[in-house]
Amino acid sequence: MKSIFATHKLLSGIALVLFFGADLSGMIWLQSRYFELAAEKARLAREVSALRGEVISKELENSELASLPRIADVVQKMGLSYGEVPLKVLPLEEAR
């Protein structure tokens, strides 16, 4: 009878040590995973910030290209008059 209690006590001790070891390992894994996720979040925040900067730059470039003075310059370079109908290149009879 004493050997059964001794074996039970020994197995209970081993199970307790294994339980606390697994618990500590789980906590360490969770902390490691948290740091990985935090680093990934910081990287993504930097990437989002860079992309927002690119969007602002493209919006400024777009507004500059769509401005009336810029359109007037391009129209003059293409040989058109701003606000006028373009001239025909070929007469209507030759185009057929």
Backbone torsions as a table, in degrees:
resi	resn	phi	psi	omega
1	MET	NA	-36.5	-179.6
2	LYS	-66.6	-33.6	-179.2
3	SER	-69.3	-31.6	177.3
4	ILE	-66.9	-43.6	178.5
5	PHE	-66.8	-37.3	179.0
6	ALA	-66.5	-42.8	178.5
7	THR	-65.0	-41.8	177.7
8	HIS	-61.8	-43.3	179.5
9	LYS	-64.3	-42.7	179.5
10	LEU	-64.2	-46.8	179.9
11	LEU	-66.3	-36.0	176.4
12	SER	-64.0	-40.9	178.3
13	GLY	-64.3	-43.5	179.2
14	ILE	-64.4	-43.2	178.9
15	ALA	-62.8	-39.2	178.9
16	LEU	-64.5	-43.5	178.5
17	VAL	-63.8	-43.1	178.8
18	LEU	-64.1	-40.1	178.8
19	PHE	-61.9	-48.6	-179.7
20	PHE	-67.6	-33.2	176.4
21	GLY	-65.0	-43.8	178.1
22	ALA	-65.9	-38.0	178.7
23	ASP	-63.2	-45.7	178.8
24	LEU	-66.4	-39.3	178.0
25	SER	-63.3	-39.9	177.6
26	GLY	-63.1	-40.5	178.8
27	MET	-65.3	-40.6	178.9
28	ILE	-66.0	-41.0	178.4
29	TRP	-62.9	-43.8	179.4
30	LEU	-62.3	-40.5	178.9
31	GLN	-65.5	-41.0	178.2
32	SER	-63.0	-43.5	179.3
33	ARG	-64.6	-38.8	177.7
34	TYR	-61.0	-44.2	179.5
35	PHE	-65.6	-37.5	176.5
36	GLU	-63.0	-44.1	179.5
37	LEU	-66.4	-37.4	178.2
38	ALA	-65.4	-40.2	178.1
39	ALA	-65.8	-40.8	177.9
40	GLU	-65.5	-38.6	177.6
41	LYS	-63.8	-41.0	178.4
42	ALA	-64.9	-40.2	178.7
43	ARG	-64.1	-43.0	179.5
44	LEU	-66.8	-35.0	177.7
45	ALA	-64.8	-40.7	176.6
46	ARG	-64.3	-40.2	179.5
47	GLU	-65.6	-41.8	178.1
48	VAL	-63.3	-41.0	179.2
49	SER	-62.9	-42.6	178.4
50	ALA	-64.6	-41.1	179.7
51	LEU	-67.4	-35.9	176.1
52	ARG	-64.5	-38.3	175.7
53	GLY	-61.7	-41.8	177.3
54	GLU	-63.5	-40.6	179.6
55	VAL	-62.8	-44.1	179.2
56	ILE	-63.3	-41.1	178.6
57	SER	-62.9	-43.4	179.0
58	LYS	-67.0	-36.9	177.4
59	GLU	-65.0	-40.3	177.3
60	LEU	-65.3	-42.2	178.2
61	GLU	-63.7	-41.2	179.3
62	ASN	-64.0	-44.4	-179.8
63	SER	-66.9	-32.5	177.0
64	GLU	-68.1	-42.8	-178.9
65	LEU	-70.5	-26.6	-178.2
66	ALA	-90.6	2.6	-178.7
67	SER	-73.2	152.3	-177.5
68	LEU	-61.6	-42.6	177.7
69	PRO	-60.7	-38.1	179.4
70	ARG	-67.4	-41.5	178.4
71	ILE	-64.4	-40.1	178.7
72	ALA	-63.6	-39.3	177.6
73	ASP	-64.4	-43.2	-179.5
74	VAL	-66.2	-40.1	179.7
75	VAL	-62.5	-41.7	179.3
76	GLN	-66.5	-37.9	179.1
77	LYS	-66.8	-28.8	-179.8
78	MET	-85.8	-2.8	177.9
79	GLY	83.7	17.8	178.0
80	LEU	-106.2	155.8	174.5
81	SER	-97.4	137.6	-176.8
82	TYR	-67.5	121.6	177.2
83	GLY	86.4	7.5	179.2
84	GLU	-116.3	160.5	178.8
85	VAL	-77.0	136.6	178.8
86	PRO	-67.5	151.9	179.1
87	LEU	-78.0	149.4	177.8
88	LYS	-73.5	140.3	179.2
89	VAL	-84.4	-44.1	178.8
90	LEU	-113.8	144.2	172.7
91	PRO	-62.1	159.7	-174.8
92	LEU	-65.9	-33.5	-178.0
93	GLU	-70.7	-37.2	-177.4
94	GLU	-77.4	-21.4	-177.7
95	ALA	-72.4	-20.4	-179.1
96	ARG	-77.6	NA	NA
